[in-house]
Amino acid sequence: MNIENKVVVITGGASGLGLEAARYLVSDKGAKVALFDLNEKSGKTIVTQLGEGNAIFCKTNVDEESAVERSIECTIKRFGAIHIVINAAATPTSFRILDRDGRARNLDQFLATINTNLVGTFCVLSKCVEYMANNIPENGERGVIINTSSIAAFEGQIGTSAYSASKAGINGMNIPIARELGPFGIRINSIAPGLFDTPMANLLDENVKTKLLKICEAPKRMGNPEEYAHACAFLIENGYMNGRVLRLDGASVMSSL
Ligand SMILES: NC(=O)c1ccc[n+]([C@@H]2O[C@H](COP(=O)([O-])OP(=O)(O)OC[C@H]3O[C@@H](n4cnc5c(N)ncnc54)[C@H](O)[C@@H]3O)[C@@H](O)[C@H]2O)c1
């Protein structure tokens, strides 16, 4: 799909990978973006930087169906259509199964992680699809979905059972959704990033970060958010990419830290 003048919903668009995708798709590819995020201050600053004709910010908690619906209505009112959705909002949780007293924790953290990272992703994509399905096809295509997984979906560390399960769930949706939406001319892929230089990665303990960088084969550095943005553009523009997980990780194969 040609990106120029297309409308892109980006969750997590106020920071890190989502923010860089927004910048690149507007500045280099001529897209319009709707940023769905909790962080209003950053979202509004980015809209000013990108230009109010090119971007809107919709304060959204992707966990809340009604909030997602309101933001989608707002996007349609402003730009008239939705062609592409990039789901990058997520919460990075880490906790062990047993607490310090050897007791199993209650399910609150597990459920909250699955709710934001997996259910939130499905919620946003499904509500966007309702509008994408009505687009006039361009070379047979009505829409493109990109979800953001993680290499932790394959090789998670101790403590990431909820985060890894949420990201594996994202990868698991690719094929059934590609099958269901293929007849509408809508494609779906997920990107599984390794360690990227964003505020989320910078929450990690320096010691853990150093160990994770050692696992990175080449180049021996964190990914740049621009490299994620370029991958998004590739997945949008390449009409044969469908139903797949794109690992973007400098050949990292995570062993146990
Ligand atoms: N940075 C990495 O190393 C890395 C590695 C693998 C996967 N990822 C994935 O990439 C995506 C982007 O991560 P990032 O590093 O840019 O993180 P980030 O923390 O910089 O940005 C995440 C954004 O999501 C928003 N957000 C969180 N919960 C939300 C909610 N419930 N509703 C709406 N918005 C919400 C935050 O406000 C924030 O702006 C995430 O899905 C993350 O799991 C990141």
PDBQT file of the ligand as one rigid body, heavy atoms in Angstrom, charges set to zero:
ROOT
HETATM    1  N1  LIG A 301      12.060  -0.966  23.521  1.00  0.00    +0.000 N 
HETATM    2  C1  LIG A 301      12.324  -2.266  23.436  1.00  0.00    +0.000 C 
HETATM    3  O1  LIG A 301      13.451  -2.727  23.676  1.00  0.00    +0.000 OA
HETATM    4  C2  LIG A 301      11.232  -3.229  23.021  1.00  0.00    +0.000 A 
HETATM    5  C3  LIG A 301      11.586  -4.560  22.781  1.00  0.00    +0.000 A 
HETATM    6  C4  LIG A 301      10.620  -5.463  22.397  1.00  0.00    +0.000 A 
HETATM    7  C5  LIG A 301       9.308  -5.037  22.231  1.00  0.00    +0.000 A 
HETATM    8  N2  LIG A 301       8.982  -3.749  22.466  1.00  0.00    +0.000 N 
HETATM    9  C6  LIG A 301       7.589  -3.342  22.269  1.00  0.00    +0.000 C 
HETATM   10  O2  LIG A 301       7.548  -2.191  21.456  1.00  0.00    +0.000 OA
HETATM   11  C7  LIG A 301       6.385  -1.411  21.781  1.00  0.00    +0.000 C 
HETATM   12  C8  LIG A 301       6.788   0.023  22.023  1.00  0.00    +0.000 C 
HETATM   13  O3  LIG A 301       7.637   0.053  23.156  1.00  0.00    +0.000 OA
HETATM   14  P1  LIG A 301       8.588   1.297  23.478  1.00  0.00    +0.000 P 
HETATM   15  O4  LIG A 301       9.906   0.733  23.801  1.00  0.00    +0.000 OA
HETATM   16  O5  LIG A 301       8.448   2.308  22.409  1.00  0.00    +0.000 OA
HETATM   17  O6  LIG A 301       7.924   1.788  24.855  1.00  0.00    +0.000 OA
HETATM   18  P2  LIG A 301       7.620   3.244  25.414  1.00  0.00    +0.000 P 
HETATM   19  O7  LIG A 301       7.418   3.033  26.875  1.00  0.00    +0.000 OA
HETATM   20  O8  LIG A 301       8.629   4.219  24.954  1.00  0.00    +0.000 OA
HETATM   21  O9  LIG A 301       6.219   3.603  24.740  1.00  0.00    +0.000 OA
HETATM   22  C9  LIG A 301       5.056   2.915  25.048  1.00  0.00    +0.000 C 
HETATM   23  C10 LIG A 301       3.892   3.885  24.974  1.00  0.00    +0.000 C 
HETATM   24  O10 LIG A 301       2.692   3.128  25.220  1.00  0.00    +0.000 OA
HETATM   25  C11 LIG A 301       1.836   3.926  26.011  1.00  0.00    +0.000 C 
HETATM   26  N3  LIG A 301       0.903   3.068  26.738  1.00  0.00    +0.000 N 
HETATM   27  C12 LIG A 301       1.179   2.170  27.721  1.00  0.00    +0.000 A 
HETATM   28  N4  LIG A 301       0.048   1.601  28.164  1.00  0.00    +0.000 NA
HETATM   29  C13 LIG A 301      -0.968   2.143  27.449  1.00  0.00    +0.000 A 
HETATM   30  C14 LIG A 301      -2.367   1.973  27.446  1.00  0.00    +0.000 A 
HETATM   31  N5  LIG A 301      -2.968   1.124  28.289  1.00  0.00    +0.000 N 
HETATM   32  N6  LIG A 301      -3.122   2.684  26.569  1.00  0.00    +0.000 NA
HETATM   33  C15 LIG A 301      -2.507   3.556  25.721  1.00  0.00    +0.000 A 
HETATM   34  N7  LIG A 301      -1.194   3.772  25.673  1.00  0.00    +0.000 NA
HETATM   35  C16 LIG A 301      -0.429   3.083  26.536  1.00  0.00    +0.000 A 
HETATM   36  C17 LIG A 301       2.772   4.690  26.946  1.00  0.00    +0.000 C 
HETATM   37  O11 LIG A 301       2.135   5.851  27.475  1.00  0.00    +0.000 OA
HETATM   38  C18 LIG A 301       3.930   5.010  26.028  1.00  0.00    +0.000 C 
HETATM   39  O12 LIG A 301       3.772   6.272  25.408  1.00  0.00    +0.000 OA
HETATM   40  C19 LIG A 301       5.753  -2.113  22.983  1.00  0.00    +0.000 C 
HETATM   41  O13 LIG A 301       4.712  -2.951  22.514  1.00  0.00    +0.000 OA
HETATM   42  C20 LIG A 301       6.869  -2.959  23.554  1.00  0.00    +0.000 C 
HETATM   43  O14 LIG A 301       6.392  -4.067  24.277  1.00  0.00    +0.000 OA
HETATM   44  C21 LIG A 301       9.903  -2.812  22.868  1.00  0.00    +0.000 A 
ENDROOT
TORSDOF 0
